[in-house]
């Protein structure tokens, strides 16, 4: 049995306005489970325990204060501090100078600072992400780059571990970050025991299988919009820039310029995004062969389709269908 005299290492969770409390409590539970799993026979019981603390900025006192502690009594020296996801969209998140100052001070004292999903916008207010490679939710990447242009955002990654700064991407990536911290502070054996108990896949590395293509349709270029609608309605057609520009009533050069300005992507990239998302939906339904799905989105060569799908989604079509199929195939 573990005792109260065992070494404890603190992980601090920041509660900020409209943060996702499910992530705060989920991480708290995950670390408690890890502490309990460390008593299992396959774990040698020599690893430290994780002490979890919750912190909140108090505008009256002008400080960030501890509002909950799993092991109160000792002085606070967080090894990790985490900014959880937000349940409001990043553009509506408020500035948090007190939290930014607190995170910066902790970082100066050697604390590893972490974020989950839109928590990266809180962390970015410290300036600590300047010049860094980080990740956040793929849907928020453009806004983060626009607001903090000196930050390099990579949306393929679920987690980017930069040593003193760790960022994680999706709104549920608190689970991945928590397991990574368990491995870092405790052991691989405790990580495995914890993930098995939680029926978790462990620490995921790739965000691509979960990404959606969100086309920009709210612009006022009707000629480009007509081309977009045609691509979406007929993903299996062999679209060419010449054919799309003719349909739009524009010259080839003008069409290319206006399409990229309106959508943020080149026509060839846009076509590929639409085809892969249509293919992904078809594979999730599970009723068609890979060859049939490939042909439905304009690929005569199933091998070329598999290569393109793997490159964009991060899994082969077959592996994606086995992992994400929504219903069983008909028998």
N, C-alpha and C positions, 0 to 999 in steps of 0.2 A: 504493500500500500504506500502511495505517496503521502508525504507529511507536509504540514504547514511550514516546516523548516527548509523545504526544498527551495532551490534558487528560482526566482521568478523574474521574468523579463516583460516589461510593460509594452503594450500596444495601445495607442491612443486613437480614439475615433472622434472626429469632429462632427458635431450636430450643428448644422447651419440652417438658415431659413429655407423651408420647403425642400430639405434634403430627403432622400428615400430612407425612412426609418426602418423599412424592411431590411435594407442592407446593413444598417447599424446593428440591429438585433440579430440578423443572420450571421454576421461576423462574430458577434458576441457568443452566439450559440456554437458556431464552428470551433472557436478557440476553446470553449468549455469541453466540447466533444474530444478535441485533440488532447486536452489535459487528461481526460478519462481514458482515452485509448492508450496513452503512454504507459498505463499500468498493465496492459495486455502482455501475455508471455512472449510474443514475438518482438516486443519492445523492451529494451533492457532497463527502463526506468531511471536512466541516468540523465536524461535530458531535462532542461529547466522547464518549469511550467510557465504558461502565458497569463499574465495579469492584464485584464482589459479595463480601460478607463474611457468614459464618455466626457466630452468637453463641449462647452457652449460659450459664445461671446456674450458678455454682459455689458450692454451699452451704458448702464448707469455707472458701474465701477470702472469701465474702460479696459477690461481685461477678459481674457479667455479663462474660464474657470472649470474645474472638474466637477461634474454634476452626478457622476456615478462611478463606483470603483469596485471591481470584483474582489479586491484584496486590500481594503483600506488600512492605512497606518504608516506605511513606508513613504519616503519622499518620492516624488515623481521624476523618473528619468526614462521617458519613452524611447525604446529602440526603434519603433516604427510609429508614424502618425499617418492616418488615412483620411482623405476627403471622399465621402461616399457619393453616389449618384444624386442627381436632382430629379424631383418629380415635376418641375416646371421646365419649360424649354430654356436653353442657354441664353437666348436673347432677352429673357425676362428675369434672369438671375441678377440679384443686386450686387453691388460692390461690397466687399467684406474686408475693410482695412484692418480691423482688429484680428481677424482670422489670419490674414496674410502676414501680419507682424509676428503673430504667435508661431506660425509655420516656419517663418524665416529664422526666428530665434532658435527654435528646436533644431533646424538644419545646421545652424552655426555650432550647436552643441553636439552634433554628431548623429542626430536622429535621421533615419531614412524616411523620406517623405513620399507618400503614395497617393494615387488618385484612382477612382473608379468612374468610368463613363464621363458624364458632364462635370464630375468633381475636378476634372482637369482645368476647367475655367476658374475654379477657386484657387487651385494651385498656381495657375498662370499669373494671378495677381501678385504673387511674391516676386516675380522676375526670375525665379529659379529655373524656368523652362527655356530661357533665352538661349538659342543656339543648340538646343537639345533635339534629339529624335524621340518623339513621344507618341502615344496612341490615345484615342478616345473613341466614342461611338462613331461609326462610319458616317452617320447622318449629320453629325455635328462638326465634321472635320473642316469643311470650307469656312464655316463661321469662326472657328478657332483660329485658322490661319489668317482670316481677314482682320480679326481683332488683335492677334499677336503674330504679326508677319515674320518675326525672327524665330518662330518655333516650327520645326519640321514635323508634320503630322503624318504618320504611317498607319493606314487603316486596315492593312492586312493582318496586323498582329493583335492578338487578344491581350498580350502582356509585353511590355518592353521594360526590361530590367537594366537600368543604367547605373547600377551600384547604389548611389546615394538618392536616386530618384527612381521610383517604379510607377509606371502608368499602366492602366488596364482599360480595355475598350468598352465592352457592352454593358448594359445596365445590370445584368446578372453576373458580370465578371468579378464581383466581390468574392464569389466562391473560388474562382481561380487564384485571385490575389491572396485570399486567406490561406489556401492550401500551400501556395508558394512560401508564405511567411512561416507556416508550420514546418515545412521542410527546412527552411533557413534557420529557424530558432531551435527546432527539436531534432528531427531526424527523418530520413526517407521512410523508415519503418512506421513512424507515427503518421506521416502523410498518407501512406497506403492504407493503414488501419482506419484513419479518419475518412478518407474518400470512399472506402468500401462500406463503412457504416452509413454514409450519406447517399449511397448509390450514385456517386459522382464519377465522372470520367477522369478525374484528376485535373491537373493544370492543362487547360487547352492552350494552344499556341496560335491558331489560325482563325481569324475573324471572317475570312472570305465566304465560307459556306452560308453565313447568316446575313450577308449583305443584300440589300435590295437596290434596284436601279430606280431612282426617283427622277423621272424626266422633267425638265423645265418646260411647262406648257403655259405659264401665266405671263407670257410676253405678248407684245402687240404686233409682231411680224406675221401677218396672216399667210404670206407665201411660205415661210418656213414651217408654220403650224400645219399647213396642208400636207407638206412633205412628211412631217412627223406622224400625222394621223395615218398616212398611207403606209408608212413603215410598220406601225403598230398593228394595223389591220391585215397586213400581208407580210409577215416575217419570213415566210418561205420563198418569197420572190427573190430573184437575183438582181437586187437593187444596184444601180450604178449612180455615180454623181451626175453623169450626163442625163440619165433618165429622170432623176429627182429634180434636177434644175429645170428640165423641160416641163415637168409637171407643175413646177412652181412659177413658170413664166419668167425665169431669170437666166442670165448668162451663167456659165459654169463658175467663173471667178466670183461674180457677185453672190451667187448662191452659197459658195463655200464660206465667204466672209460673213454673210448675214446668218448662216446656220450656226457657225461657231460663236458668233456674238450672242445669238438668242439662246442657245442651249448650253454653251460652255464646252462643247465637244465637237470634234470633227464628224462629218456624216458617216464615215466608215466605222469610227469607234461607236457611234450611236447605234448603228445597225447591229453591231456585234453585241452591245449591251442588251438590246431588245431581244435578240435571238437567244442569248444565254438565259435571260430571265424567263422567256417563254418555255425554253427547254427544261429549265429547273422546275417550273410548275408542272409540266407534263410528266417529268420523272417522279415527282412527289405523289402524283395520282397513281403511278405504278402499273398502268395497264398496257403500255406500249413498249416495244423493244427499243433498244438504243438506236438501232438503224432507222426505225420509223420516226422516232423523235428527231433524229438528225435531219432526215428528209423534210420534216414538217417545218423546220426553221432554216431551210435553204442549204443544207450540206449534203451534197451527193456522195461524198466520201465519209463514211462513219469514222474512219481513223482520224481525219482532219478535225471532225467534230469533237472526238474524244480529247484530242490535243488542245483545242481551243477551250473546251469546258474545263479541263484540268487546270489550265493556265489562269483562268478567270475565277473559278470557284474554289480551287485548291483541293478538289477531290475528283476522282474519275466519275463519269456518269453512273456506272454501276454502284460504286461505293456510296455516292450521294443518295441514290434511290434506296439502297439498303438502310441507310442511316436515317433518312428523313421522310420515308414514304408515309403518306397520310392514311392510306387504307390498304388492306390486303388485295392482291390481284384476284380477279375472278377466276374460278376454277370450273 
